[in-house]
């Protein structure tokens, strides 16, 4: 499998529009291509496509990538410049999808070390609850038998282990409205909140090591609303806390951590959350993969569907050809050498044991 073939396949995928909610065309293309070229069974769940090779009693490995993209920013069509393939979704994450397709089409399932399956799913870029991977895992219970899942999110052809969890909390501080000319008759919610806001906005970025992999705990005030009009003492202030918690914490532990940072007299409400992804450096198969190809291992600071696999009891890590810093950018591109590097590592790992 050469780089020219991989870049051509990626170019084809980029040129099929697939903004979140509009993945039908690309799902149809992948399903039709797999039906024609691959040995195995092709299944559908809405705008998701699932392929599984013949089951032969070996450990099951799942490759996964989302099909949808953010809206284009003048980069609807793919273009190749040197060793960079530009276009919406090229890095996030149609580069990963191209590698998965190439692996399915080029490998003989009967000769692999593992049973193999692949999930191309919809709606990852949309609201958390609408993510197609969750639906697929619910509908196809056999996927939960997997010994390992590799999510081909952008990692620049290195490994990003696990992922931080996320929680948004709304903190409401009550006051008492009054005319601004007679403020002593009211209670200014901004003034009441100010000492706490001064403290919480200085929350330090804290490095945490989990199984030898570094993550960073962060807490930011991301929205702040107060006041009704210019001549009224505000009777209400609402701050949103966005908390990124490391994989050594559960959702309940994260909530307790935040509650301890907010005065008890302030209203505290969890708006939404996503659990962290399990770190799997303790698995022999993962350690073999890292050592065999000399891969750098870092922690995934942002949230990915590794956490969704973890919640389903499936060990997983992030490993894909895209570049994380280019996600959603107008000049988004995927390095063609990364396509080949990612393909080669996965093909060798699936086909043969390390020497």
N, C-alpha and C positions, 0 to 999 in steps of 0.2 A: 504494500500500500504506500504510494508515494505522495509527496506534498502537493503535487499538481492536482491529483485526484481529490484530495481532501479539500483543497481551496476551491476547486470547482463545485464540489458538493455543498460547501458552505455558501458559496455565491448563489446557488440555486435556492437554498433555504432562506437567505436574506431577502431575495427578490419576491418571496411569497409573503404578502402582508399578513401579520398575525398579532395586531394589537389586542390586548386583553379583552376577551369577549368575542373576538373575531378570528378564532383559531381553526374554524372548520376547514378552510382550504388547505392549510399546512398539515392538519391531521389527516385529511384525505390523501394528500400526496404521500405522506409517510406510510400510511396503511397500504396504499396501492403498491408502493415500491417494495415494501416488505413481502407482500403477497406474491410478487413476481420473482423476487431475487433471494429470499431467505428461506432456509429450512426451519420449520417451527410453526407455531400457531400465533395468529394475530388477533387480538381482542380489542373491543372498543368500549369506552365509557364516556359518553358525551363527546367532547372534543379532546379526549385523551386516547392515546394508542398504547397498548401493552403487547409486547411480544415475549413469548417464552419458547425456549428451545426444548428439545426432548428431555424428559426427566429420566435420569439413569442412576438415581440414588446417591449422587454426589452432593456436596454442600452447594447450596444455591447462592449465587452472587447476582445482585440486581444493579444495573446501570440506570441512572435517571437524569432527566433534564426537562426543563419546562419549555414549552413552545411559544409562549406569548412574549410580546415586547411592550415597552412603553411607546407612546405615540412618537412618530418620526419627527425629526427637526431638520428637514431638508436632506435627510440621508436615507430616503426610501429605497434607493437602488444601490446595489453593491458595486464597489469598484476596487480593483487591485492596484496598489501602488508599491512597487518593490516587493517586500515580503510582508506587507500589511493588507489585510482584506477589510475594507471599510464598509459600514452600513449599519442601519438600526438593528440591534440584536446580535451583531457579529460577535461581540465579546460576551454579552449577557442575554441568552446563552446558546445561540445557535451554533457557535463553534463547538460546544460540548455535544449538542445534538448531532452534528455532522460526524464527530468521532464515534458516537454510539452506533449510528447507522453503518458507518464503515466497518466497525468491528463485527456487527451482526452479519453483514454481507460477505465478509472475507474469512471469517473463522468457521471451521467445521465443528459444530457442537459435539459431535461424537468423539473428537480428539482432545477436548478440553479437560482441564483438571476439575472444573466445576460445572454444575448445571448453571445455565445462564438465562436471565430475563432482563427486559428493558422496559422502562416506563417513560413515555413522552407525554407530559401532562399539561393541562391548561390552567390559566388564571393565577399564576404565581405572583404576577405584578399587581394584582388587584387586592381587595380586602382579604384579610387573613382567613376569615370563615369560608370564603368562596374558593379557596385554593383546591385545584383538582386532585392533587396528590392525596389529600385526606379522603376524598370520595373513592378514589381507586383502591386505597388500602382497605377501606371498609367493604367495598364490593368484591374484592378479590383476596379473600382471606389466605390463600396459598402463598401470597407474597410475604406474609409474616413469618414464614418458615425460613426466610433468608438468613444465611450466616453473616452476610455483609452486604451493604449497599454503598455504591460509589456515586456521589452526586457531582455531576460535571459542571458545577458553578465555577465562575472565573476565579482562578487561583494562580495564574501565570505559570502553569505547569509545575507547581509545587503543591504540597499538601497543606491545607488549612483544616485543622482538627476541631471537631465540635462546633459550637457557636455560643455566643452569649445569649442569655435570655433578655426579654424586654418587658417592661411594665410602665403603663401610663397611669398616674394617680392625679386626681383633681382635689386640690386643697382649697376649701372655701373659708374665708375669714369674714365674719359678720361685724357690721358696725351699726350706726344709727344715723339716718339721713337728717340733715339740718341745712338751713340756709347758710351759704358760705360767709355771709356777713355776721352770723351769730353761731360760730362753730362750737361754742361751749355748750350748746343745747343738743349736740349730737355726738357721735363717736366716729371718727374717720377710720374706715377699714384699712386704708393704705397705711396710715400711721401705726395702726395696731399690728399690721403685718410686717412693717419695715424692719424691725430688729431680726425677725426670723428670716426674711428674704436676704438680708445682708449676710447672714450666716450660711444659709443653704446654697447660695450662689458661689460660695467658696469651697464647696465640696471637692475634695482632691481627687484627681484621677489616680486610681490605685492599682498597681500591678499585682496580679494573683497567679501563682503557678499551680496548674492542675496536671498531674502526671508528667511533670517536667515541661509543660507547654504554658506559655505566658498569655494571660488575658488581662484586660483592663476594665475595672469597675468604674462606671461613670454615672453621674447624676446631673441633669440639667433642667433648669426652668425654661420651658420651651414656649409657653404662651402665658400672658398675664392680662387679665381683664378687670377693670375697676371703673366706677363712676358712670353717671347717667347724663349729666350735663355740666357745663362749666361753672355754674353758680350754686351747686349742691354738694354738700359734704357726702362722699360716697359711703353707702351703707353695705357694700359688698365688694369683695375682692376674690377672684378665682385664679389660682396658679396651677399650671399643669407641670408635673414632674415627670420627666422621661428618664427612667432608670434602666441601665444596661448592667445586668448582673451576671456574674461569672458561672461557669458550668458546675462549680462545687455547691451551688445554692439551688434549692427547689423553689417553686413559685411561692409556696407558703413562707419559706424563709426570707425570700425577697420582700414579701409584703410586711413581715414583722420588722425587717430592717428599715423599711421606709417609715412605718408607723412610729418607730423609735426616734425618727428625725423630725417629726411634726408635733407641735404642741397639742396636748389632749383636748384643749378647748377649741381647736380648729376642726372643721368638718373634713373628713378623709374618705375618699371614694375611689376604688380601683375602677378605672375606665376600661382598660383592656390589658391583656398580657399574652406573652408567648414564652413557653418554657425554654430553657437552655438545651443545647445539644450535647449528648454524652461524649466525653473524650474516650477514645478507644485505643490509646497507645499501649494498653495492657494486653491487646490481642496479638497472639503470635503471627497471624496472617498479615496484620497491619505492620508489625515490626519488620517482617520479611520484605514487604513491599517497599518500605522506606529505605531499608538497608540495601536492597538489591539495586535500586536505581539512584542511590545517593541523593535522595530528595530532602530539601529543607522542609521542616515542619514548624508552622506557626499556628497561633490560635485565630479562629474566625471571630473578629470583633463584631461584625454585623450578624443579623439573624439569617439563617437559611433553613431549608427543609431537612437538613440533617436532624434538627430537633424533632420534626414530624416523624422521621424514621425512628428516632430514639424512643419517642412516646409509644410507637407501635412495637417496641421490643427488638428493633433491627439495628445492630451496630452499623455506623456509617461515618464517612468522612468526605470532605470536599476536595476534588481534584479535577481541574479542567483547564482548557487552553486559554480562556479569556483573561483579560487583565482587570483586576478589581477596580482600580482607579478610573477606568474608562466607562464603567457601567452608566448608562443613561446619558452619556455625553453626546453632543452633536458630532464630534470627531471620533466616535467609538470605532475601534477596529480590533481585529484578532490577529496576532502574529502568526503567519503561516508556519514557521518552525515549531511553534507551540502545538499546532494541530498534530504534526508528525510526532513530536515528543510524547504527547499524551496518548496518542494511538499506540505507539511502540511499547510504552510502559505497560499499558493495560493488556495489549495483545500477548506480550510475553508472560505476564503474571497469570493470565487466564489459561494459557496453553501449557506452560511448563513450570516445574518447581525450580527455585534458585539452586545453582550449583553448590 
